Amino acid sequence: MSSSLSKSSNRIVGLFMLPPCYKDIANITIHNNFYGINYIMIVLLLISATVRVTFWHAMGGPLGKTLDDLIMRFNHEHPDIEVISVNMGNYSTLSQKLMASIVANKPPTMAQAYESWISSLWRAGKLEPIENFARKDFTRTDWDDFFPVLLANSKWGDTLVSLPFNKSVTAYFYNKDWLRKRGITEFPRTWDEFLEVALQLRDTLADKWATAFSPAVSLFEMLLFSCGGQILDSLELCARFDDSCGVWALSFICDLLHKYEVAYLTTGYQYQDDFITQKVAMVVGSSVSYSYIMRYKPPFELGMAPIPDSGCIIMGTNIVIFRAATPEQKRAAWEFIKWFTSPEIQAEWAIATGYVPVRRSAFTLPMMQAELQKVPDRIMVWRQIEYAHTEPRTAGWLAGRQFLLTEGIEPALRNVLTPRQALTRAAKIIEFEFKKY
């Protein structure tokens, strides 16, 4: 039975549980024709009292199951609201569907959205600012409880347009058994130390590898930020990733592959599978990767560590409300967002998925304290949110990020161009692309 039908049934049953005086009135109404038009109208009015809001997202698999379970609980706890979960399968499809819904003037009530998408939607006047609700319902304690970087990345100008939804931080995962056998008791804290450990592992692992990865923007960004570099200028109009820091960052990755031969390239998430099957000692991932890896019960002690040299980046989406929704739908959507970002739900969400709790107080709750006692490495990874870096938010970054990968990073990793040549070319292409926005 659907949640809406269940709620409607409860209201219908409620007709027969009225106090005596109201039962008399109801009996008069339906006395001669129990299934008559008056009764049907009463039932329809009761059913229509539920405010239905559609929530478009891209959460599939176990993550989607966790989200749907929470949505079901919210619906149960809020009988007057029904959040309808619509999984678009992946973020590319979600982006396409959202843009198509805007053109058709039929957007969902709320949706996941990357910051670069939000920039386009906000500029087009399609979003209802979260601030319109939060400033009435949030106290100063609530505001202070959110991690500052997440609130800052939810504002456009001085307006709070969105709130963080599923935010993860990058992290390294490593085989503690392998490192311990070689006298390495702590994961490297700098990239220089990382290279030293990788070389030591190369010389002692025989047919194993120190690390592996797929061509990705995120690894380049982590090294770039570690060096003090930036992706774009402060106005997000011009590329800055092609400066000396960018060249060093991409050269470091290339050297792991070709100069030192401590790493190899994979496709997709094959490197994580190779890590689980003990072909590789160390791999980069996100805080969410922990749940994925543990599902396969790796035959070794799993270690998690912050990114060397404070190079952590924040990934994931925010949640937005669309202006086209009715006032009742907007308010209902806000009730869900407020509930979802509460400390208790954030703690539960984080433990189950690996996403970072967006509220500081979530870390103080008993359920979280129990989890951190079981897996103490998680707190070091999650706490990177205090200093982690964010990606550009300009509308052109959706395309720009792909150009950085295909025209800058991949040609260098595959020895087609030098790091400097590849980044210079990518910068020119991206700056030309930005002129379209």
Buried (B, 14 or more C-beta within 10 A) or exposed (E): EEBBEEBBEEBEEEBEEEEEEEEEEBEEBBEEEEEEEBBEEBBEEBBEEBBBBBBBBBBEEEBBEBBBEBBEEBBEEBBEBBBBBEBBEEBEEBBEBBBEBBEEEEBBBBBBBBBBBBBBBBEEEBBBBBBBBBEEEBEEEBEEBBBEBBBEBBBBEEBBBBBBBBBBBBBBBBBBBBBEEBEBEEBBBEBEBBBEBBBBBBEEBEEBBBBBBBBBBBBBBBBBBBBEBBBBEEEBEEBBBBBEBBBBBBBBBBBBBEEEBBBBBBEEBBBBBBBBEBBBBBBBBBBBBBBBBEEEEBEBEBBBBBBBBBBBBBBBBBBBBBBBBEEEBBBBBBBBBBBBBBBBBBBBBBBBBBBBBBBBBBBEBEEBEEBBEEBEBBBBBBBBBEEBBBBBBBBBBBBBBEBBBEBBBBBBBBEEBBBBBBBBBBBBBBBEBBEEB
